[in-house]
């Protein structure tokens, strides 16, 4: 009985001592730590490595996405690499953040790096959804191109069949773009470490606006035709010299032209341009004006969810999220050259 009391007493003492030591250690880590120069350099270098990787992956997904959207090449996903990077961010914050950020004697460089941390973390997360967008575009763009070609050839059944099978995927992609833009516009560019990184973020936003604009125009054109396919058939036959326009088909022609007056749609641009020329010729042949319309475009079938098909000048992205204006890009290029980083997969 006596031994049991001693054992219980020792156990209680051990627990109390361990708790006291844990409190002292926590205080030491949070407020009293005095890191050596070597350890500080290690933290700084690790943060810089995470930041550079974030920009490499964002730059890769941006350029890869633009090339896929334009039909230049197929996209090779780096989702595994991005997931690993995001995991590294979490691990690094877990082991180092609270033991350094509350240290009043923390060097200026380390404080600057921790300030940048959250902004580069946003970039890493944006590259993850950008990668998913790119994989979707790789499948969608050939189908969008084919459906527009079918429209031009008056094969409306094929065009609408393709559209009905892809509409939800296109809208999901537009939603993913909005989600990615939300992450990118949160980035405080002044907290990034150099102008090249700021330019990558700026051009990533630009590229997403342009892709979203093309997808939104496609949705608006196809929804308008889906609402009244008989009007489009009259329009297409008239364009091929097989009949004349009536009021309904003429109205549809002007509506479609208003949507695709800038026919940039990535890989489907040539077919969109051909469709535009065909409709203009039909209107001209039947004595109708094909000038710009003063009325707003109709949103067919509900349009795109949360993305309106406003018209933009060539080289400028579609909807402007959060009031931020996407600056112009050269047509056929998704912003800064992919040659800024030469990325090689490690898996």
C-alpha positions as CSV (number, residue, x, y, z in Angstrom):
1,X,0.0,0.0,0.0
2,X,2.9,2.3,0.9
3,X,4.7,1.5,-2.3
4,X,1.5,2.3,-4.3
5,X,1.4,5.7,-2.6
6,X,5.0,6.4,-3.5
7,X,4.4,5.3,-7.1
8,X,1.4,7.5,-7.4
9,X,3.3,10.4,-5.8
10,X,6.2,10.0,-8.2
11,X,3.9,9.7,-11.2
12,X,2.1,13.0,-10.1
13,X,5.5,14.7,-9.6
14,X,6.7,13.5,-13.0
15,X,3.6,14.8,-14.7
16,X,3.9,18.2,-13.0
17,X,7.6,18.5,-13.9
18,X,7.0,17.5,-17.5
19,X,4.2,20.1,-17.7
20,X,6.5,22.8,-16.3
21,X,9.2,21.9,-18.7
22,X,6.8,22.1,-21.6
23,X,5.7,25.6,-20.6
24,X,9.3,26.7,-20.3
25,X,10.1,25.3,-23.6
26,X,7.1,26.9,-25.3
27,X,8.0,30.3,-23.8
28,X,11.6,29.8,-25.0
29,X,10.5,28.9,-28.5
30,X,8.0,31.7,-28.8
31,X,9.8,34.6,-27.1
32,X,13.3,33.7,-25.9
33,X,14.9,31.8,-28.8
34,X,18.2,33.1,-30.1
35,X,18.8,31.4,-33.4
36,X,22.3,31.1,-34.7
37,X,23.2,32.6,-38.1
38,X,23.5,29.1,-39.7
39,X,19.9,28.2,-38.6
40,X,18.5,31.5,-39.8
41,X,20.2,31.1,-43.2
42,X,18.7,27.6,-43.4
43,X,15.2,29.0,-42.8
44,X,15.7,31.8,-45.2
45,X,17.0,29.5,-47.9
46,X,14.1,27.1,-47.4
47,X,11.5,29.9,-47.7
48,X,13.2,31.2,-50.8
49,X,13.1,27.7,-52.3
50,X,9.4,27.3,-51.7
51,X,8.8,30.8,-53.2
52,X,10.8,30.0,-56.4
53,X,9.0,26.6,-56.8
54,X,5.6,28.4,-56.5
55,X,6.5,30.7,-59.3
56,X,7.9,27.9,-61.4
57,X,4.7,25.9,-61.1
58,X,2.4,29.0,-61.7
59,X,4.5,29.9,-64.7
60,X,4.3,26.4,-66.1
61,X,0.6,26.0,-65.6
62,X,0.0,29.4,-67.1
63,X,2.0,28.8,-70.3
64,X,0.9,25.2,-70.5
65,X,-2.7,26.3,-70.2
66,X,-2.4,28.9,-72.9
67,X,-0.8,26.5,-75.3
68,X,-3.5,24.0,-74.6
69,X,-6.3,26.5,-75.0
70,X,-4.7,27.6,-78.3
71,X,-4.2,24.1,-79.6
72,X,-0.5,24.4,-79.8
73,X,0.3,21.4,-77.6
74,X,-1.2,18.9,-75.1
75,X,-0.9,19.7,-71.4
76,X,1.3,17.5,-69.2
77,X,0.0,17.7,-65.6
78,X,2.3,18.5,-62.7
79,X,-0.4,18.0,-60.0
80,X,1.7,15.6,-57.9
81,X,4.6,18.2,-57.8
82,X,2.2,20.9,-56.8
83,X,0.6,18.8,-54.1
84,X,4.0,18.1,-52.7
85,X,4.8,21.8,-52.7
86,X,1.7,22.6,-50.8
87,X,2.5,19.9,-48.2
88,X,6.0,21.4,-47.8
89,X,4.4,24.8,-47.1
90,X,2.3,23.2,-44.3
91,X,5.2,21.3,-42.8
92,X,7.4,24.4,-42.8
93,X,4.8,26.6,-41.1
94,X,4.2,23.9,-38.5
95,X,7.8,23.6,-37.5
96,X,9.2,27.1,-37.9
97,X,6.5,29.8,-38.1
98,X,5.5,30.1,-34.4
99,X,9.1,29.7,-33.2
100,X,10.3,32.7,-35.3
101,X,7.5,35.1,-36.0
102,X,7.0,36.1,-32.3
103,X,10.7,36.6,-31.7
104,X,11.2,40.3,-31.2
105,X,14.8,40.1,-32.4
106,X,13.9,38.3,-35.7
107,X,16.1,39.7,-38.5
108,X,14.6,42.1,-41.0
109,X,15.2,39.6,-43.9
110,X,13.4,36.8,-42.1
111,X,10.5,39.0,-41.3
112,X,10.2,40.1,-44.9
113,X,10.2,36.4,-46.0
114,X,7.4,35.5,-43.6
115,X,5.4,38.4,-44.9
116,X,5.8,37.1,-48.4
117,X,5.0,33.5,-47.3
118,X,1.2,33.8,-47.5
119,X,1.3,35.5,-50.9
120,X,3.5,32.7,-52.4
121,X,1.2,30.2,-50.7
122,X,-1.7,31.7,-52.7
123,X,0.3,31.4,-55.9
124,X,1.0,27.7,-55.1
125,X,-2.7,27.0,-54.6
126,X,-3.6,28.9,-57.7
127,X,-1.2,26.7,-59.7
128,X,-3.1,23.7,-58.4
129,X,-6.4,24.8,-59.8
130,X,-4.7,26.2,-62.9
131,X,-3.4,22.7,-63.5
132,X,-6.9,21.3,-63.3
133,X,-8.1,23.9,-65.7
134,X,-5.4,23.0,-68.2
135,X,-6.3,19.3,-68.0
136,X,-10.0,20.2,-68.8
137,X,-9.0,22.5,-71.7
138,X,-7.0,19.7,-73.2
139,X,-10.2,17.7,-73.6
140,X,-12.7,20.5,-74.3
141,X,-11.0,22.7,-76.9
142,X,-11.0,20.1,-79.7
143,X,-14.7,19.5,-79.0
144,X,-15.5,23.3,-79.0
145,X,-13.6,23.6,-82.3
146,X,-15.6,20.7,-83.8
147,X,-19.0,22.0,-82.7
148,X,-18.3,25.4,-84.2
149,X,-17.2,23.8,-87.5
150,X,-20.4,21.8,-87.5
151,X,-22.3,25.1,-87.1
152,X,-20.5,26.6,-90.1
153,X,-21.4,23.5,-92.1
154,X,-25.1,23.7,-91.1
155,X,-24.8,20.4,-89.2
156,X,-26.7,21.7,-86.2
157,X,-27.5,18.3,-84.8
158,X,-23.8,17.4,-84.4
159,X,-23.1,20.9,-83.0
160,X,-25.8,20.7,-80.4
161,X,-25.0,17.1,-79.5
162,X,-21.4,18.1,-78.7
163,X,-22.6,21.1,-76.8
164,X,-25.1,19.3,-74.7
165,X,-22.4,16.8,-73.7
166,X,-19.8,19.5,-72.9
167,X,-21.8,22.4,-71.5
168,X,-21.6,21.5,-67.9
169,X,-17.8,20.8,-68.2
170,X,-17.3,24.2,-69.8
171,X,-19.3,25.9,-67.0
172,X,-17.3,24.0,-64.4
173,X,-14.1,25.2,-66.0
174,X,-15.3,28.8,-65.9
175,X,-16.0,28.3,-62.2
176,X,-12.5,26.9,-61.7
177,X,-11.1,30.0,-63.5
178,X,-13.0,32.3,-61.2
179,X,-11.7,30.3,-58.2
180,X,-8.1,30.6,-59.4
181,X,-8.5,34.3,-60.1
182,X,-9.8,34.7,-56.6
183,X,-6.6,33.3,-55.3
184,X,-4.4,35.3,-57.6
185,X,-6.0,38.7,-56.9
186,X,-5.5,38.1,-53.2
187,X,-1.7,38.3,-53.7
188,X,-0.1,41.5,-52.5
189,X,2.3,42.0,-55.4
190,X,4.4,44.4,-53.3
191,X,5.2,41.5,-50.9
192,X,6.7,39.4,-53.7
193,X,10.5,39.3,-53.9
194,X,11.1,40.6,-57.4
195,X,9.6,42.1,-60.5
196,X,9.7,38.8,-62.5
197,X,7.5,37.1,-59.9
198,X,5.1,40.1,-60.0
199,X,4.9,39.8,-63.8
200,X,4.1,36.1,-63.6
201,X,1.2,36.8,-61.4
202,X,0.0,39.6,-63.6
203,X,0.2,37.6,-66.7
204,X,-1.4,34.6,-65.1
205,X,-4.5,36.8,-64.3
206,X,-4.4,38.1,-67.9
207,X,-4.3,34.6,-69.4
208,X,-7.2,33.4,-67.2
209,X,-9.3,36.4,-68.3
210,X,-8.7,35.6,-71.9
211,X,-9.5,31.9,-71.6
212,X,-12.7,32.7,-69.6
213,X,-13.7,35.2,-72.3
214,X,-13.4,32.6,-75.0
215,X,-15.3,30.0,-73.1
216,X,-18.1,32.4,-72.2
217,X,-18.5,33.5,-75.8
218,X,-18.9,29.9,-76.8
219,X,-21.6,29.3,-74.1
220,X,-23.5,32.4,-75.2
221,X,-23.4,31.5,-78.9
222,X,-24.5,27.9,-78.4
223,X,-27.2,28.8,-75.8
224,X,-28.7,31.4,-78.2
225,X,-28.8,28.8,-81.0
226,X,-30.1,26.0,-78.7
227,X,-33.1,28.2,-77.8
228,X,-34.2,28.6,-81.5
229,X,-32.3,26.1,-83.7
230,X,-34.9,26.6,-86.6
231,X,-33.8,30.3,-86.9
232,X,-30.1,29.2,-87.1
233,X,-30.9,26.6,-89.8
234,X,-32.6,29.3,-91.9
235,X,-29.6,31.6,-91.4
236,X,-27.1,28.9,-92.4
237,X,-29.1,27.9,-95.5
238,X,-29.4,31.5,-96.5
239,X,-25.6,31.9,-96.1
240,X,-25.2,29.0,-98.5
241,X,-27.7,30.4,-101.0
242,X,-30.5,28.1,-100.1
243,X,-33.2,30.5,-99.0
244,X,-33.7,33.9,-97.4
245,X,-33.6,35.4,-93.9
246,X,-36.7,36.0,-92.0
247,X,-37.1,38.3,-89.0
248,X,-36.1,35.6,-86.5
249,X,-33.0,34.3,-88.3
250,X,-31.9,37.9,-89.0
251,X,-32.2,38.8,-85.3
252,X,-30.2,35.6,-84.4
253,X,-27.5,36.5,-86.9
254,X,-27.0,40.0,-85.4
255,X,-27.0,38.5,-81.9
256,X,-24.3,36.0,-82.7
257,X,-22.2,38.7,-84.5
258,X,-22.5,40.9,-81.4
259,X,-21.2,38.0,-79.3
260,X,-18.3,37.1,-81.6
261,X,-17.3,40.4,-83.0
262,X,-14.0,39.5,-81.5
263,X,-13.9,35.8,-82.4
264,X,-10.8,34.9,-80.3
265,X,-11.6,31.4,-78.9
266,X,-8.2,29.8,-78.7
267,X,-8.0,26.6,-80.7
268,X,-11.5,27.3,-82.1
269,X,-10.7,30.9,-83.3
270,X,-10.5,29.9,-87.0
271,X,-13.9,28.3,-86.9
272,X,-15.3,31.2,-84.9
273,X,-13.9,33.6,-87.5
274,X,-15.3,31.5,-90.4
275,X,-18.7,31.5,-88.7
276,X,-18.6,35.3,-88.3
277,X,-17.7,35.8,-92.0
278,X,-20.5,33.4,-93.0
279,X,-23.1,35.3,-91.0
280,X,-21.9,38.7,-92.2
281,X,-22.1,37.5,-95.8
282,X,-25.7,36.2,-95.2
283,X,-26.7,39.6,-93.8
284,X,-25.0,41.5,-96.7
285,X,-26.6,39.3,-99.3
286,X,-30.0,39.9,-97.9
287,X,-29.6,43.7,-97.5
288,X,-29.3,43.7,-93.7
289,X,-26.8,45.7,-91.7
290,X,-24.3,43.7,-89.8
291,X,-22.9,46.7,-87.8
292,X,-22.5,46.7,-84.0
293,X,-25.8,46.4,-82.1
294,X,-26.8,48.8,-79.4
295,X,-28.8,46.2,-77.5
296,X,-27.3,43.9,-75.0
297,X,-26.6,40.2,-75.8
298,X,-29.2,37.8,-74.7
299,X,-28.1,35.1,-72.3
300,X,-29.3,31.9,-73.8
301,X,-30.3,29.0,-71.5
302,X,-29.1,30.8,-68.4
303,X,-25.7,31.7,-69.9
304,X,-22.7,31.0,-67.9
305,X,-23.0,30.7,-64.1
306,X,-21.6,33.9,-62.6
307,X,-19.8,34.8,-65.8
308,X,-21.4,37.3,-68.2
309,X,-20.3,37.4,-71.8
310,X,-19.4,41.0,-72.0
311,X,-17.5,42.1,-75.0
312,X,-13.8,43.0,-74.7
313,X,-11.1,44.5,-77.0
314,X,-8.8,41.9,-78.6
315,X,-6.0,40.8,-76.4
316,X,-7.9,41.5,-73.2
317,X,-9.4,39.0,-70.8
318,X,-13.2,38.4,-70.3
319,X,-14.8,39.3,-67.0
320,X,-12.8,41.6,-64.8
321,X,-12.8,40.0,-61.3
322,X,-12.8,42.3,-58.3
323,X,-12.5,45.4,-60.5
324,X,-9.0,44.4,-61.6
325,X,-8.3,45.1,-65.3
326,X,-6.4,42.5,-67.2
327,X,-3.7,44.2,-69.3
328,X,-3.3,43.4,-72.9
329,X,-1.4,40.4,-74.2
330,X,-0.1,39.6,-77.6
331,X,-2.5,37.3,-79.5
332,X,-1.3,33.7,-79.5
333,X,0.7,34.0,-76.4
334,X,-0.2,33.5,-72.8
335,X,2.0,36.3,-71.4
336,X,5.6,36.1,-70.4
337,X,7.7,33.6,-72.3
338,X,7.8,30.1,-70.9
339,X,11.5,30.3,-71.3
340,X,11.8,32.2,-68.0
341,X,11.8,28.9,-66.2
342,X,12.9,25.6,-67.7
343,X,10.8,23.1,-65.7
344,X,11.6,19.4,-65.7
345,X,9.3,17.0,-64.0
346,X,10.9,15.2,-61.1
347,X,8.5,12.3,-60.8
